[in-house]
Amino acid sequence: MNFTEAKTLAEKYLMHAYNPYPLVLAEGKGAYLYDTEGKAYLDFLSGIAVNSLGYGHEGVLNAIFTQAAKLMHTSNFFYTEPTLRLAEKLSQLSGLEDGKVFFCNSGAEANETAFKLARLHGKGKGKNKVVACRGSFHGRTMGSLTLTGQSKYHDGFEPLVPNVVHTEFNNVEALAKDLTSDTCALFVECIQGEGGVVPATKEYLKKARELCDQLDILLVIDEVQTGVGRTGTFFAYEGFGVKPDIVTMAKALGGGLPIGAVIASGKAAVFTPGKHGTTFGGNAVAASAALAVLDQVANPEFLADVSAKAELLKSKIPMDHPLVKEVRGIGLMLGIVVTVPPGDVAARALELGLIVGTAGTNAVRLVPPLTVTAEEIQKAADLLVQSLNSFLK
Ligand SMILES: Cc1ncc(COP(=O)(O)O)c(C=O)c1O
């Protein structure tokens, strides 16, 4: 299918919720994608921080094929082994005390679930206010959308969910004012991804933990984008020396299949039968794919390698380029703040065979597969410079 055919079909049959680039993707291998005309693209966006092991990873494919042939889906009326093994692994990796897992299908749903846990936990204690950060992104369902601290996403969907307050990100004084005794939860990202790749300060997350402990507030860390090794530790919060009460995840967990998860410490895992549920949550094939992902990613050597590659990638970014203002981020999640529209840089890079994303209003976002090679990092840096240079007069 060429782009003209795709566009004709999309205009007739798809809701116009996205503005895709003028190409149709056909295949992927490693860090490369190929369109239906056979053109290759080095992918430094990874399906927005999803395909951490690249395309066509043998371990993930085998896990999917094997489980799909055995048993694809049942329902949550029954146990299946992959789901239980995955819950065990995630609970152990989280380091949360008596950590319990709820599986869902996306990041928005994971945050929606955490929102419900928070309200339920606060019930009977006069605590139903939820605090989230300005500039945050937590998803598009009504609860997650309300948590999202960017009004452009709210526009047209009001009234939103009541009693959600936004506090200034990385401002400890504001946090101390906004967290009050009627607050049941604080939602925070270790790095605001969609908000422009803006890391939290250690001081901020530590203060958040302290205040939450003092006021009996659940600290919910959204690791939907930062989790599963992206920052060089399995969860980004490990690098901040802070442990949440609840962690939400999705994106890279399923190696390309949709799966989300919420891990809550025993005291926050307050669901009882009937309080929450989803048909596909913990699907056996998605859980098997996730187990294969964890087999690779949850290894100290693999994670050390992510940090080494991140250093290499950072060192290749032309900090002194006249259009580059700043480079932000941790691990293989970087935002390059540029003085031209980042969408234009991404479009030019695409023409040159490099896929990058954008974040916030002024950042080009790099979230390559964690398996990216030194050679691919060099190539991406060269193409990025070429793309930036094309904007110089
Ligand atoms: C931090 C964060 N939370 C939640 C979401 C929403 O995830 P999903 O698109 O899977 O609903 C995203 C998506 O970009 C995200 O970056």
The ligand as an SDF file (V2000), in Angstrom:
LIG
                    3D

 16 16  0  0  0  0  0  0  0  0999 V2000
    4.1600    9.4240   31.6160 C   0  0  0  0  0  0  0  0  0  0  0  0
    3.0140    8.9120   30.8180 C   0  0  0  0  0  0  0  0  0  0  0  0
    1.9160    8.4740   31.4450 N   0  0  0  0  0  0  0  0  0  0  0  0
    0.8500    7.9910   30.7820 C   0  0  0  0  0  0  0  0  0  0  0  0
    0.8490    7.9440   29.4070 C   0  0  0  0  0  0  0  0  0  0  0  0
   -0.3430    7.4240   28.6860 C   0  0  0  0  0  0  0  0  0  0  0  0
   -0.0670    6.1500   28.1880 O   0  0  0  0  0  0  0  0  0  0  0  0
   -0.9710    5.5110   27.0440 P   0  0  0  0  0  0  0  0  0  0  0  0
   -0.7430    6.3000   25.8110 O   0  0  0  0  0  0  0  0  0  0  0  0
   -0.4780    4.0850   26.9570 O   0  0  0  0  0  0  0  0  0  0  0  0
   -2.3800    5.5770   27.5280 O   0  0  0  0  0  0  0  0  0  0  0  0
    1.9740    8.3800   28.6980 C   0  0  0  0  0  0  0  0  0  0  0  0
    1.9860    8.3720   27.2210 C   0  0  0  0  0  0  0  0  0  0  0  0
    2.7530    9.0140   26.5650 O   0  0  0  0  0  0  0  0  0  0  0  0
    3.0920    8.8730   29.4200 C   0  0  0  0  0  0  0  0  0  0  0  0
    4.1850    9.3220   28.7970 O   0  0  0  0  0  0  0  0  0  0  0  0
  1  2  1  0
  2  3  1  0
  2 15  2  0
  3  4  2  0
  4  5  1  0
  5  6  1  0
  5 12  2  0
  6  7  1  0
  7  8  1  0
  8  9  2  0
  8 10  1  0
  8 11  1  0
 12 13  1  0
 12 15  1  0
 13 14  2  0
 15 16  1  0
M  END
$$$$
